[in-house]
Amino acid sequence: MRGATWLLLLLVVTIALRAPTMFGVKRTGWDERAYVVFAQTLDKAGISGLRQWLHDYSTNEQLQRSPLFLRIGFIVPAMLTCKVLGGFNVDNLAWLSFACGVALVVLGARFAEDLGGRKMSILCGILLITSPLALGLSRRATQDSFVALVTLACLYWFDRCWRRRVALDLVVFGVVLCSAFLTKETTLLLYPLMGVAAAYYFRAMKLRASPWLVLPLIAAPIVYGLMEIAICGGAGNFINTYRTYAALQHTLEYTTRYEQGPWFRYLLDLFALSPLVFVAGIVGFSASESDSARHGRNLALIYFAGSALVLSQMPVVNVRLLLFADAFVRFAAAAGITYVAAKSGQRWSARILYATIGVVALSDAFQFYQVFVAGNVYSPTTYLLLRAEGFYQVP
C-alpha cells in the first residue's frame, strides 16, 4: 500500500469511528463558552474588540478565569469555523476540535513512519484512533486538539529538516512554528526539547541540517511578538497582560487546587487513562532493536520525556497539555507490542501481534467510555480521572 493510500484510509476510518462520539455531549465548560465569545467578538468588532478585553483584563474576574484572549492562532480558525457552520455556539466550535483530532491521528501515523517504518505507522495509527485522551478532548470546544496538532507539526517538520535538505520544509516549519506561537505562548518551551533532539540527530544519527534551519527558529517568535504587540497597542500593554496572566496561575482557586503537582503527575495521568498502552510503551522504550528502530525509539523517548519534564515546570499541570506527546507514547507501545510478538516465535508472532493490538485498542475504547462518557470528565485533572476510574466515591 502506498503512503498516500494508507493515510487516506486512516483518515476515513478515523472519521467513521470518531464521528458518533460527537453527539449527545453537554458542552457547558467555562473555556468552551469563552472561546465562542472571543470568536464572536473578533467577528463583530475585529481587533478593537480584543483590545477592549485587554482594557478590562486586570479588573474583570470572569475574564481572568478564561483562557488568554490573545491566542489568535486559534481564535481566528474558531471564528471561521463558526461562520462556515452558521452560528457562534459551542457545538459548531467543537467540530474544529474534531477535525484537528482526526488530523492529529494522520500526522502522528506519518511521523511514526519516519521514525520506524510503515509497519510501525499502521500499528501506531490504530492506537492513535482509540486514544482516550485525544478522543475526549476532540469532542470539546476548546483549543487543546488544535494546540496539539500545531505542536506535533512543529516537531514533525523539525525532524524533516534534519532528514533532508529541502527549502520547502524550512518554509513550512517556519509557518507552523509561528502558528504555534500565536496559538499558545508555551511553544517557547519546545526550544530546549528541539535542542536535545538536534544533538541526537547530529551525534548519534550523523545527520546535518541546513544552516538556514536557524532562520525559522529566530523569525517565528519575532513575528509572534510583533503581531501581539500590534494587537495590544504597544509593548507595555503586551508585557503587562502576560504578567497579569502569569500571576493569576498562582492565585486562581481551580488551578491551585486541581492543576498543580510534581513532575511525575503526567505519568500517573497517562497510566490512569491508558494503562495497557503505558505499560507497552515502557517495553517499547527499553527494547533492544536494530539501529534504524533504535533511533526512532530514542527520538520518541526524547520528545516524550522532554515534553513531560519541560511542561511540568509550568504553573499549570494538566495532561491535556501533553496531548501532542501522546503520539510518541503510542509509537513506543506499538514498538513494545511488536517486540514481544517477535520474541514469541515465528509461528505465533503474527497472531500475538494482532490479538494484542486488538486488546489494547478495546481497552482504550473502554477507558474513553469510563472517563469521558460515563464519568463526564471535562478537564482531565488527576482528581477527576481517579474519580471517574472508581478509585473513590463522592458522597
N, C-alpha and C positions, 0 to 999 in steps of 0.2 A: 504494500500500500504506500503510495506517495505521501510525502509530508503534508501537502495541502489537503489531500483527500482525508487523511486521518484527522487533521484538525477540524475540517468541516463536519465530519461525522461526530466528533467530540462535541462540537458546538450544538448540533441538532439534538443529540442525546441529552446534553445538559439542560437545554431549554425544555425539552419534553418532560424530564424528570423533576425539574425545579419549578416550573410554572404553576402546578397545582398548589404549591406551598404558599403562594402569594395571596390567596383568597381566605377570607374569614379572619384576618388579622386585625386586632384592635390597636391602631396606631395612635396612641394618646401620650407618647413620650414628650417631655419638655423640649428636647433638642429637635425632634421632628417638627413640632409646630413652629419653633423658632426659625428653622431653615425655610419653611414656607413663607413666613413673614418677611424674612430677608430677601428672598427671591421676588416676592410681590413688590416690596419696596423698591428694589432695583429696577423692576419693570415700569413702575409708575413714576418714580421720582429720579431715577438714574443715580449718578454718583452723589448728587446733593442729598439724596435720601440717606445714604450711608454716612455722610458727614453729619447729618442730624443725629443719627445713632451715636456717632463719635462724641458729639457735644453732650449727650445725656449719659454717657457710659459711666462716668465717675460717681453719679448720684442715683442712677436707676437700678434698684436692686434686682428687678426682674431681668433686665438686660445683662447684669453681671452674672446671673445664673445661667445664661445662654452661652452657646458657642461663640467664638470670636467672629464678628461680622465682617472682618476684613479679608476673610478667606475666599476671595472672589474666584479662585480657581475652581471651586465647587459651586459657589452661588450662581455664577453665570450659566453653567450647564443645568443647574436646578431650575433657573428661570426659563431657559429654552425648553426644557422637558415639560414643564407645566403649561407653557404656551402651546406647544405642539399637541398635548393631550387634552387641552381645552379647559383648564382650570387650575387655580392655585390651591391645592389641597394635598394632604399627606399621602393619600393613596396614589395620586399621579406621580408625586415625587419618589415614592418607593420603587417605581419601575426603573428609575435611573439606577438605584442600588441593585436591582435585579440584573440589569444589563451589565453593570460593572462586575457583579458576581460571576456571570457567565464568562465575560472576557477574562476574568482572573483565572478561571479554570483553564481556558485555552492558552493563555500566556504562561501559566505555570507548567503546563504539559510541554509547551515549546521550549521553555528554559530547561526542563528535565531532559529533553532530547540532547541539548548541547552539553549537559553535564554527564549524561550516562548512556545516550543512545536511544533508539526507537523503542526497544522493549521497555526501558525504564519510563519513557514518555507515556506509553499506554497504561502501564500499571499506576503511575503517579496520577495520570488523568482520571482514572477510575476513582482513586482515593480522594482526589480534589472535588469531584462531583458530590460526594457524600459528606464532605467536611461539615460537622455540626456548627462550628463557629461561623464559617462562611455562609452556610445556609441560613442561619439565624439572623445574621447581620444584613444579608441581602434582601430580607423581607421588610426592612425598616427604612423610613425616610430620613436617614442620616447620611453622613459623608464617609462612614467607615469603609464601605466597599470601594468607593471612589478613591480614597486615600491609599488603600492597599493596592489598587490597580496601578496608580501612577508611581507608587514607591517601588513595586516589583518591576515595573517597566524601566525605572532608573537603573536598577541592578542588572536587569537583562541586557540593556544596551551598553552598560558599562562593561559587562562580560564580552559582548560582541566586539567592542572597540579593542579589546585585548586579543581576541582570537583572529581578527582580520583587520587590515588597514583599508577601510572604505570611508570616503569623505561623508557619504550619506549617513552612515552610522553615527558619526560625530555630530551631525546636524540634528538628527532625531534625538540623540542623547541630550543635547542642549535644550531642545524643546520640552522633552518630558521632565527634565530636571527643573526647568523654570516653572512648568505647570505644577510640579510637586511643591515647590516653594510657595507658589500662590495659593495652593490648596491647604498646606499646613506648614507652619514655620519650623517644625521639628525636623524637616528634611535636612537641616544642617547637621543633624546627628548621623546622617549617612556617611559623612566625610571620613570620620575615623574608621568606620566599617569598610569603606572602599579603599582606604589606605592600607589596611591589613590585607585585604584581598589582592591589592596591587602588588604587595610584596610577595605574595604566594605565586601570582602569575609570573612574576619576574624571576624569582629564585627557584621555585620548585618546577614550574612548567616551562621555563626558559622562553617565555613569550616577551615580545617587545611591542608596546603600544606606540602609536604615533605621538610625537611631541605635541601635536595640536590637541591632544586629549585634555590638556590643561585649560584650554580656552573655554569650553562649556562649563567646566568646574568653577571658573572665575566669573564668567559672564552671567550665569544663572542667578546667583544671589544678588549681583549688582542690578540686574533687570528687575528682580523682585523688589529690592529696596526702593528703586526709583519709582516703580508703579505704586507701591504702597504709600510712599511719601506724597505722591501726587494726589492719591485718593484722600489722604488725611489732611492735605492742605499745608504741609510743612513737616520738616524732620522732627521738630519739637513735639507736635501732636502725635506723630508716629511712635516716637520713643515713649512718651507718656502713656499712650494706650497700652502698649505691651508691658510697661512697668506695672500698670494697674492690673492687667490681666494676670501677670506672674504672681503678684502679691495675693490676688484672690484665691489662687490654688492652695494657699496655706490657711485660708480662713473659711472657705465655704464648707458648710456642715456636711453635705453629702460626700464631698471629696475627701475630707479629713477622716470621716468615719468608714468609708467603704472603698476608697480608691488610693490607699497608701499601704505600703508594706515592704518587706525585704525583697531582694533581687530574685530569689527563687520562687516568688509568688507566681510568676509567669509559668514556671514548670508545673507547679501544683494545678493551676487552672487548665493548662493544656492536657494534663493527665486526667483531670476530672471530666473534661469534655470528650476526649478520645483516648481512653486507656489502652486499647489494643494498638492503635497507631503509635502512641507514645512509646510503648514497650518495643514494638517492631522497629521504631526509629532508633532507639538505643542500640539495638542489634546492628542496624544498618550503618550507624556512625562508627561502630567499633569493628565491623567485619573486615577481614583481610581479603582484598580483591586484586585484580590486575591493575596496572599503572593507570590506564585510562579511567577505570571506575574509581580508583583511589583518588584521583584528582577531583572528579566530580563530587565524591563523598566529602572530601576535605573542604571544598569550596562551599558546599551546602552547610557544613558544620560551622565554617567561618561566618557565613551570612546569618545563620540562625542564632548561634551563641553570641555573636557580636551584637545582633539586634536586641536580644534579651538583656544583655549586660548594659548596653548603652541606654535603652529605654527605661531600665529600672532606676536610672538616676533622675528620671523626671519626677516632679511632684505628684503626678497622676500615674498610678499603676493600674492598668486595666487591660485584660488580654485582648480586647478589641484593637488596641494599638499595635498588636503583634500579628494581626491578620495576614499581612503580606508575607511574613516568615513562616506561616503555616505550610506554604508550598515546599519549603526545604525540609520540614519535618516529614511530610508525606513522601518526598523523594527518598529520604532516608528509610522510611518504613517500607517502601517498595524494594529498596536495596536489601533490607534485612529479610524480608519475606523471600526474595529471590535467592539469597544466600542460604537460608535454612532449607529451602526446597532443593537446591542443588546438592546439599550435603546428604540428602536422604537417598541418593542413588538415582541412576538414570531411569530406572523403571517407574519410580514413584514421583519423581521431581515435578513433572507437569501436573499431575493430579493434586499434589500437595499445594503447588503454587496457586492453581485455580480455586481450590477449596478454601485456602487461607485468605486470598483476596476477597472471596465472596463473604466469608465470615466477618472479616474486618469491615467491609462495606456495610453489611447488615447491622453490625454493632454501631457504626456511626449513625445510621438511619434511626436506630432505636434511641441513641443519645440525643439526637436532634429533637425527636418527639418528646423525650422525657424532659429536656431542659427548656426548649423554646416553644413547644406546643402545650404540653400538659402543665409544665412549670411556668409558662408565660413570662419567661425572663426577657426583659428589655435591654438592660445593660448588664453584660456578663461579669459582674464582680464576683469575687471568691465567695462572699456571703450568699449571694443569690444562687450561684452554681451548686454549692453544697446543699442548700436548702431544697433546690429542685431535684437533686440526686437522692434526697431522702435521708441525709445524714442526721438531721434533726427535724422536729416538728415545731411549728409555730402555733401556740395556743390561740 
